[in-house]
């Protein structure tokens, strides 16, 4: 076992392998031992792949930039051949994937060793990771709190040192939210930057994008270099990054025009004082680095755009329910899904094609308005979340709400559910805490959560920086500058490998 394993990022571990100071087998066994030790406490890894990982190492690894580095893959969208793609739902726990997804193929070609899969809520629907299948993921900073979602398993695994990086996906903040809650760096790339195929089409109608959660900025950059680019049949791609993202890390970003706001971009939630302090601290830091800061925000209808987002996600949820049932060889039935998932799917089924098209047109309008705003600014700075890490269960439906969902869900009518407004009444509980992240899933712009602030209780509070479409390189330059000015790698949660 390598005692200093968790002190290194992925590129650091790859350099140790390259210099023959360590072997891929030694790194893998250290990672597996770390999972043995820490997973009972945080519940991040929902599927071990010890045997296939050892076989991968024994067969010889490609000499890629991350040769020999252990990695964990989120149990949603990206498939591993011979392993279930569970998606947090009971029906799929034994349905095995026939092939690796293109994303996993690219990771393997880079020399990475896939050691397991990480927990996600059912179909990645919630900003917390508390699936009925497998139970809640716990935050390494305080285990009675959530690690966020939907990439909560990935975030907890990286934050406590099981692996230096793990894959995530982001359809409304699902990389950035757990990054904020767990003190990590999390980049949501531009739409079309990374592949979702061949078995997935365009996840969530283009809202969702695959990437990673990391402890260092440079690891996120090299992982995006490895995985970026369209795959066969992809409907669109992001602009060519030129010299690459890792090459951008360490280059000066120049003096940037940065807008900042605490005003909710979608919905109506007001930020917690800790999140306001994190924003104020980041503004002061960026000004000290020579950037021009001014308070401004894009002029986007937050209510209409949130409703459009809800309509599309509800429709996608029903499609996921029917897909999961088809994969399992059964008819869709309420008993096979969590009540909130089933009810959301019924509502999605009740919307018309016209409702869906109008929602997409609202997306287009918001995207144009955001694009106009970013003609005057390089970056928009916000809190990542409007709330600090919260207690496990705090955002779950109440007992009464759960009972009502079961009663009305059994009726099988989404129109009745819309008439009684059950889900709509529950939406503020979830969306008031995340008013900043979903907009950039709608517009397709890159956005990152940067761990610059810890509150008086010792909990991480991230800030979000969004950039123009296709300009991840500029965000990486800025992130590296912030990482140098306010290093976070030395901060360790109580649940830590070493």
RASULDA-V921017 format. One record per helix or strand of 2 or more residues. SS is the DSSP state (2 for helix, 1 for strand). FROM is the first residue (numbers start at 1). TO is the last residue. If there is no record, write none. Layout:
# RASULDA-V921017
ss->[SS,SS]
from->[FROM,FROM]
to->[TO,TO]
This chain:
# RASULDA-V921017
ss->[2,2,2,1,2,1,2,2,1,2,1,1,1,1,2,1,2,1,2,1,2,2,1,2,1,2,2,2,2,1,2,2,2,2,1,1,2]
from->[5,10,24,45,50,70,90,102,113,122,130,135,138,142,152,165,176,185,203,209,217,246,257,273,292,302,334,339,353,379,399,414,422,439,447,460,472]
to->[7,18,42,48,58,74,92,109,118,124,131,136,139,146,159,170,182,188,206,214,227,248,260,288,295,328,336,350,373,383,411,420,431,443,454,467,485]
